Amino acid sequence: MLDVLIAGAGPVGLWLAAELRLHGVEVAVVERRAAPDGRSRAVGMQAGTLDTFATRGLAQRFIERGTPVPTGHFGAATTRLDFSTVGAVHPFMLALGQSVTEQLLEEHAVAVGAQVLRGQEVVSLTQSPDAVEVVIRAGGTHRTVRARWVVGCDGTRSAVRQAAGIDFPGQDTTLTGWLADIELDDPLTAPLAATGPAGSFLAAPIGDGVHRLAGLSTATMHRGTGEPLTLEEVREQTRTLLGRDLGIRNPRWLSRYGNATRQAARYRAGRVLVAGDAAHMFFPAGGQGMNLGIQDATNLGWKLAATLQDRAPDGLLDSYDTERRPAARAVIDNTRAQLALFAAASPEQIALREVWSAALAEPQTNRQWARRIAGFDDPVSADTTPGAHPLNGTRLAGLALDAADAPTAHPLMHHGRPLLLDLGGTRTPCLADGVEQRAVTVNTEAAHAIWRDVTAVLIRPDARIAWAGTDTDPQRRAADCLTALRTLCR
Ligand SMILES: Cc1cc2nc3c(=O)[nH]c(=O)nc-3n(C[C@H](O)[C@H](O)[C@H](O)COP(=O)(O)OP(=O)(O)OC[C@H]3O[C@@H](n4cnc5c(N)ncnc54)[C@H](O)[C@@H]3O)c2cc1C
């Protein structure tokens, strides 16, 4: 019997497979499509995803294939978000087509031992107390596979989610935007945004001489997603929204997309879990869906592996739902707010967009939203322990180290185990099985101020901080650290 069967070889399923393999879990990914889809929905990889890939030593292979973009937008506001402030290892958004992302993730997943089986569609499943039986259709025949756990990473229409009886409440599409992946007579060197009473327009180079043009026009935003988009309409829309047509030619992909917004009522039903678009869908504003899904997988991988291997404390696997549902809810809210700004048409709505642009010029506000969009500020459950450090529960960011092999903690996390860093010059006598420990000094010039009083930090495999301590007494520190450690592993 397989340990884990994953439905869907999109970015989320492939990344989850690789994360499970870090812990030796036997995993297979079944994918309905016989061959990868050459089109790319996502063209933006956020700094938060690059940071995650850096914890496994993989960020560079993505960066080599993409183009760093130092700023981003929120609702096409004229003041851009400055990603250099977010405390990331790679403080930019990477323009990179989803098809390349998937190719690199598949190569990695296969290299670490995951099976990726194409032309195989999950059609139904049934659960028993110890296993899940999954019916898979391949080339006109059906077979049954048994797995201890199943994860649906099979997109918004997830067959796994439906078969597990997980509701997907929300709203259908009411507005549509359009996109064109296209060549331009005068290629852009940087992203372009324009807003006005007719709607909003974005354009950015996405590699290989192709540009992503995306617009939301108040005149056409009620057209259905199924209504064909022509080159002539893109030309006309570009002229209307931008004032010139950019010399568009040779379209690769023309499409409309909608604002259907839904979220799974729960992310787990017995031995079945959902992640990525199978768990949430929303208007693609700000380049967040794939990034959010990759964080779902990063959160789930080590927890599911620990559960399978009898290392998990009570409640660890359920914390996947309690941590990741609020994260998606926050992204849903910000995409709705962005859509309101994209679609601003009345003088009042246009004034709101201008007020918002002015607010983003304030550095603290800009940093807060740059961190949100980059994936660093998921809402966290507050640590109510008396004296708890404000870093507890947050994502690792802004920690610079004085170590030749590790300018940040990320290179020390390739193994995917919890990492205890001693930063205060004395070792915490806290060694436990399965925990890596390292003494390093903080580079106080480069580290964010919040790190300066920290004497030890316990970092989860998904680079979230389980506990940060300021005690200079090693014994007291060890006791606090062990309490935190018990929430991660037995
Ligand atoms: C226009 C547009 C632009 C976007 N831009 C961005 C962006 O810039 N940045 C960003 O982060 N996100 C963006 N997104 C969102 C992003 O594309 C998705 O969030 C992302 O693809 C989700 O990944 P996933 O692996 O969860 O699902 P998917 O990518 O949908 O993959 C699911 C896979 O499951 C397979 N499958 C489906 N059913 C079955 C079955 N029954 N059995 C087996 N396999 C099955 C499918 O064939 C597919 O390969 C955009 C979306 C759109 C529409």
The ligand as a Gaussian input file, in Angstrom:
#p B3LYP/6-31G(d) Opt

LIG

0 1
 C       -5.214000      34.198000     -15.338000
 C       -4.555000      33.642000     -14.120000
 C       -3.347000      34.180000     -13.704000
 C       -2.728000      33.703000     -12.542000
 N       -1.547000      34.252000     -12.149000
 C       -0.969000      33.832000     -11.005000
 C        0.288000      34.363000     -10.595000
 O        0.892000      35.190000     -11.259000
 N        0.813000      33.907000      -9.422000
 C        0.180000      32.981000      -8.667000
 O        0.682000      32.632000      -7.588000
 N       -0.980000      32.409000      -9.064000
 C       -1.564000      32.805000     -10.210000
 N       -2.713000      32.218000     -10.642000
 C       -3.289000      31.104000      -9.877000
 C       -2.535000      29.777000     -10.153000
 O       -2.504000      29.500000     -11.535000
 C       -3.182000      28.641000      -9.402000
 O       -3.446000      29.037000      -8.083000
 C       -2.296000      27.389000      -9.407000
 O       -2.232000      26.816000     -10.684000
 C       -2.818000      26.342000      -8.416000
 O       -1.989000      25.217000      -8.463000
 P       -2.563000      23.783000      -8.071000
 O       -1.423000      22.834000      -8.203000
 O       -3.289000      23.864000      -6.782000
 O       -3.700000      23.483000      -9.152000
 P       -3.595000      23.367000     -10.736000
 O       -2.460000      24.164000     -11.243000
 O       -4.937000      23.651000     -11.250000
 O       -3.227000      21.848000     -10.969000
 C       -4.171000      20.834000     -10.765000
 C       -3.758000      19.627000     -11.571000
 O       -4.643000      18.556000     -11.248000
 C       -4.983000      17.878000     -12.455000
 N       -6.277000      17.204000     -12.214000
 C       -7.503000      17.764000     -12.165000
 N       -8.423000      16.818000     -11.869000
 C       -7.764000      15.641000     -11.727000
 C       -8.155000      14.318000     -11.390000
 N       -9.444000      14.007000     -11.150000
 N       -7.209000      13.362000     -11.326000
 C       -5.891000      13.654000     -11.559000
 N       -5.482000      14.896000     -11.892000
 C       -6.390000      15.881000     -11.943000
 C       -5.038000      18.980000     -13.505000
 O       -4.898000      18.465000     -14.808000
 C       -3.871000      19.857000     -13.071000
 O       -2.667000      19.478000     -13.690000
 C       -3.343000      32.665000     -11.803000
 C       -4.554000      32.108000     -12.234000
 C       -5.157000      32.588000     -13.382000
 C       -6.453000      31.987000     -13.848000

